């Protein structure tokens, strides 16, 4: 004989199944309405999905993501070291860097670097009190849209990565550093060989999220006329006026790339989970 508690559990499971089935039916109807709606222009989506300009923009977005994340991670590690160094001057540099680049919008930073020539028409190394200049360049020739994008995205990412790395460093038990110091190890060697490897378990998950965010953030470079994925789509729909289908193409490729990145992020997280 089934007692009252088991009967309640059975009823609860039955309700859950009915609710799940109902939600699944709604989801299928939603997908059907998307596919059947001719205004989405699925034939146009298929036509431009592998368009040469779209593929070129996708490649640029991926390259920007890789380059800016590498520079951002390196900057983040350096700034994090400055902030935990207990050296007053280095700590203030780190605080100022983080304050500025986290406190101003990334879009403003991109536009600023793109228009740097308005402040400095030429860039050069000058020896004070002597009329001697070295390595003189015209700013517009040096700060191209690509360089402006790399500067803006990398410097901004460095500020966020520094806080992620600092959090990872602080998550390691201070006794590890004390034990290594008692063995006569130098501070930089302790940081690189003992603290950072253990901090990776804490650093990797948010770094993966930052990488995915960086991929999507590359769409902002379209405002400085850099031919990324979004800019390529905008260039096409400005001519054929098929705005929605081209935006769907853009969304499709961003979803593909973020899905791939999420897969590898989970692999890396599992690796560090089992190796620590």
C-alpha positions as CSV (number, residue, x, y, z in Angstrom):
1,X,0.0,0.0,0.0
2,X,1.3,3.4,-1.0
3,X,1.7,5.8,1.9
4,X,0.6,9.5,1.7
5,X,4.1,10.8,1.3
6,X,4.9,8.6,-1.7
7,X,1.5,9.5,-3.3
8,X,2.4,13.2,-3.1
9,X,5.8,12.5,-4.7
10,X,4.1,10.6,-7.5
11,X,1.6,13.4,-8.1
12,X,4.4,16.0,-8.1
13,X,6.3,14.1,-10.7
14,X,3.1,13.7,-12.8
15,X,2.5,17.5,-12.7
16,X,6.1,18.1,-13.6
17,X,5.8,15.9,-16.7
18,X,2.7,17.6,-17.8
19,X,4.2,21.1,-17.4
20,X,7.4,20.0,-19.2
21,X,5.3,18.6,-22.1
22,X,3.3,21.8,-22.3
23,X,6.4,24.0,-22.3
24,X,7.9,21.8,-25.0
25,X,4.9,22.1,-27.2
26,X,5.0,25.9,-26.8
27,X,8.7,25.8,-27.7
28,X,8.0,23.8,-30.9
29,X,5.3,26.2,-31.9
30,X,7.7,29.1,-31.4
31,X,10.3,27.5,-33.6
32,X,7.6,26.7,-36.2
33,X,6.4,30.3,-36.2
34,X,10.0,31.5,-36.8
35,X,10.6,29.1,-39.7
36,X,7.2,29.8,-41.3
37,X,7.5,33.6,-41.0
38,X,8.5,34.8,-44.5
39,X,9.6,38.2,-43.1
40,X,12.7,36.6,-41.6
41,X,14.0,36.0,-45.2
42,X,15.5,32.6,-44.5
43,X,16.4,32.2,-48.2
44,X,18.4,35.4,-47.9
45,X,20.0,34.1,-44.8
46,X,21.1,30.9,-46.6
47,X,22.4,33.0,-49.5
48,X,24.7,35.2,-47.4
49,X,25.7,32.6,-44.7
50,X,29.0,31.8,-46.4
51,X,29.4,35.1,-48.2
52,X,33.0,36.1,-48.8
53,X,32.7,39.4,-46.9
54,X,30.9,37.7,-44.0
55,X,33.6,35.0,-43.7
56,X,36.3,37.7,-43.9
57,X,34.6,39.6,-41.1
58,X,34.2,36.5,-39.0
59,X,37.9,35.7,-39.4
60,X,38.8,39.3,-38.3
61,X,36.5,39.0,-35.3
62,X,38.2,35.7,-34.2
63,X,41.7,37.1,-34.7
64,X,40.9,40.3,-32.8
65,X,39.5,38.1,-30.0
66,X,42.7,36.0,-29.8
67,X,45.1,39.0,-30.0
68,X,43.3,41.2,-27.6
69,X,42.8,38.4,-25.0
70,X,46.5,37.4,-25.1
71,X,47.5,41.1,-24.6
72,X,44.7,41.6,-22.0
73,X,45.8,38.5,-20.0
74,X,49.5,39.6,-20.0
75,X,48.5,43.1,-18.9
76,X,46.1,41.7,-16.3
77,X,48.9,39.5,-14.8
78,X,51.3,42.5,-14.7
79,X,48.8,44.9,-13.2
80,X,47.6,42.2,-10.7
81,X,51.3,41.7,-9.6
82,X,51.6,45.5,-9.2
83,X,48.5,45.6,-7.0
84,X,49.6,42.8,-4.6
85,X,53.2,43.9,-4.6
86,X,52.9,46.0,-1.4
87,X,55.0,48.6,-3.2
88,X,53.2,52.0,-2.9
89,X,54.1,53.4,-6.3
90,X,53.2,50.2,-8.2
91,X,50.0,49.8,-6.3
92,X,48.9,53.3,-7.3
93,X,49.7,52.7,-10.9
94,X,47.6,49.6,-10.9
95,X,44.7,51.4,-9.1
96,X,44.8,54.3,-11.6
97,X,44.9,51.9,-14.6
98,X,41.9,49.9,-13.3
99,X,40.0,53.0,-12.3
100,X,40.3,54.6,-15.7
101,X,39.8,51.6,-18.0
102,X,37.0,50.1,-16.0
103,X,35.3,53.4,-15.4
104,X,35.0,54.6,-19.0
105,X,32.9,52.9,-21.7
106,X,34.7,50.7,-24.2
107,X,33.0,52.4,-27.1
108,X,34.4,55.7,-26.0
109,X,37.9,54.2,-25.6
110,X,37.8,52.8,-29.2
111,X,36.7,56.2,-30.6
112,X,39.4,58.0,-28.6
113,X,42.2,55.8,-29.9
114,X,40.8,56.1,-33.4
115,X,40.9,59.9,-33.1
116,X,44.3,60.1,-31.3
117,X,45.7,62.2,-34.2
118,X,43.5,65.1,-33.1
119,X,45.6,65.3,-29.9
120,X,49.0,64.2,-31.3
121,X,49.3,64.6,-35.1
122,X,52.8,63.0,-34.8
123,X,54.3,60.5,-32.5
124,X,58.0,60.5,-31.8
125,X,60.7,60.1,-29.1
126,X,62.1,63.5,-28.2
127,X,65.3,64.3,-26.2
128,X,64.6,67.2,-23.8
129,X,66.6,70.5,-24.3
130,X,67.9,69.2,-27.6
131,X,66.1,69.6,-31.0
132,X,66.4,65.9,-31.7
133,X,63.6,63.5,-32.5
134,X,63.7,59.8,-33.0
135,X,61.2,57.4,-34.7
136,X,58.9,60.1,-35.9
137,X,55.6,58.8,-37.3
138,X,52.4,60.4,-38.5
139,X,49.7,59.3,-36.0
140,X,47.1,58.5,-38.7
141,X,49.6,56.2,-40.4
142,X,50.5,54.4,-37.1
143,X,47.1,54.2,-35.5
144,X,45.1,52.5,-38.1
145,X,41.5,51.2,-37.4
146,X,43.0,47.8,-36.6
147,X,45.6,49.2,-34.2
148,X,43.0,51.4,-32.6
149,X,40.7,48.4,-32.1
150,X,43.5,46.3,-30.6
151,X,44.5,49.1,-28.2
152,X,41.0,49.9,-27.1
153,X,39.9,46.2,-26.5
154,X,43.3,45.0,-25.0
155,X,43.7,47.9,-22.5
156,X,40.1,47.6,-21.4
157,X,40.4,43.8,-21.0
158,X,43.6,44.2,-19.1
159,X,41.8,46.1,-16.4
160,X,39.2,43.4,-15.9
161,X,41.7,40.5,-16.2
162,X,43.9,42.1,-13.5
163,X,41.0,41.9,-11.0
164,X,40.4,38.2,-12.0
165,X,44.0,37.3,-11.6
166,X,44.2,39.2,-8.3
167,X,41.2,37.3,-7.0
168,X,42.8,34.0,-8.0
169,X,46.1,35.0,-6.3
170,X,44.3,35.9,-3.1
171,X,42.3,32.6,-3.2
172,X,45.6,30.7,-2.6
173,X,46.4,30.0,1.1
174,X,49.0,32.5,2.3
175,X,50.8,29.6,4.0
176,X,52.0,28.4,0.6
177,X,54.0,31.6,0.2
178,X,55.3,31.5,3.7
179,X,56.5,28.0,3.3
180,X,58.2,28.8,0.0
181,X,59.8,31.9,1.5
182,X,61.2,29.8,4.4
183,X,62.9,27.6,1.8
184,X,64.7,30.6,0.4
185,X,62.7,31.0,-2.8
186,X,62.4,34.5,-4.4
187,X,59.1,36.2,-4.5
188,X,58.8,36.2,-8.3
189,X,59.6,32.4,-8.4
190,X,57.0,31.8,-5.7
191,X,54.4,33.6,-7.7
192,X,55.2,31.9,-11.0
193,X,55.8,28.3,-9.7
194,X,53.5,28.0,-6.7
195,X,50.8,30.6,-6.4
196,X,49.7,31.1,-10.1
197,X,49.4,27.4,-10.9
198,X,47.1,26.9,-7.9
199,X,45.2,30.1,-8.7
200,X,44.4,28.9,-12.2
201,X,41.5,26.9,-10.9
202,X,39.9,30.2,-9.8
203,X,41.1,32.2,-12.8
204,X,40.1,30.0,-15.7
205,X,36.2,30.1,-15.5
206,X,35.9,33.9,-15.5
207,X,38.7,34.1,-18.1
208,X,36.7,31.9,-20.4
209,X,33.7,34.1,-19.9
210,X,35.8,37.2,-20.7
211,X,37.0,35.5,-23.9
212,X,33.4,34.9,-25.0
213,X,32.5,38.4,-24.0
214,X,35.5,39.7,-26.0
215,X,34.3,37.9,-29.2
216,X,30.9,39.7,-28.9
217,X,32.6,43.0,-28.0
218,X,34.5,43.0,-31.3
219,X,31.3,44.0,-32.9
220,X,31.9,47.5,-31.5
221,X,34.8,48.0,-33.8
222,X,32.3,48.6,-36.6
223,X,32.0,52.2,-35.4
224,X,35.6,52.9,-36.4
225,X,35.1,51.4,-39.9
226,X,36.9,48.1,-39.3
227,X,35.5,45.3,-41.4
228,X,34.5,42.9,-38.7
229,X,31.5,40.5,-38.9
230,X,28.9,43.1,-38.0
231,X,30.4,45.8,-40.3
232,X,30.4,43.3,-43.2
233,X,26.7,42.6,-42.6
234,X,25.9,46.3,-42.4
235,X,27.8,47.0,-45.7
236,X,25.6,44.3,-47.4
237,X,22.2,45.3,-46.0
238,X,23.0,49.0,-46.7
239,X,22.9,48.0,-50.4
240,X,20.2,45.4,-50.6
241,X,18.1,46.6,-47.6
242,X,17.7,43.1,-46.2
243,X,18.5,44.2,-42.7
244,X,16.9,41.3,-40.7
245,X,18.3,38.4,-42.7
246,X,21.9,39.9,-42.5
247,X,21.5,40.4,-38.8
248,X,20.4,36.8,-38.5
249,X,23.5,35.7,-40.4
250,X,25.6,37.7,-37.9
251,X,23.8,36.2,-34.9
252,X,24.3,32.7,-36.4
253,X,28.0,33.0,-36.6
254,X,28.4,34.6,-33.2
255,X,26.3,31.7,-31.7
256,X,28.5,29.1,-33.5
257,X,31.7,30.7,-32.2
258,X,30.5,31.2,-28.6
259,X,29.3,27.5,-28.6
260,X,32.7,26.3,-29.7
261,X,34.4,28.5,-27.1
262,X,32.1,27.3,-24.4
263,X,32.9,23.7,-25.3
264,X,36.7,24.3,-25.0
265,X,36.2,26.4,-21.8
266,X,34.5,23.4,-20.1
267,X,37.3,21.1,-21.2
268,X,40.0,23.4,-19.8
269,X,38.0,23.9,-16.5
270,X,37.7,20.1,-16.1
271,X,41.5,19.7,-16.7
272,X,42.4,22.2,-14.0
273,X,39.7,20.8,-11.7
274,X,41.2,17.3,-11.8
275,X,44.9,18.5,-11.8
276,X,44.6,20.6,-8.7
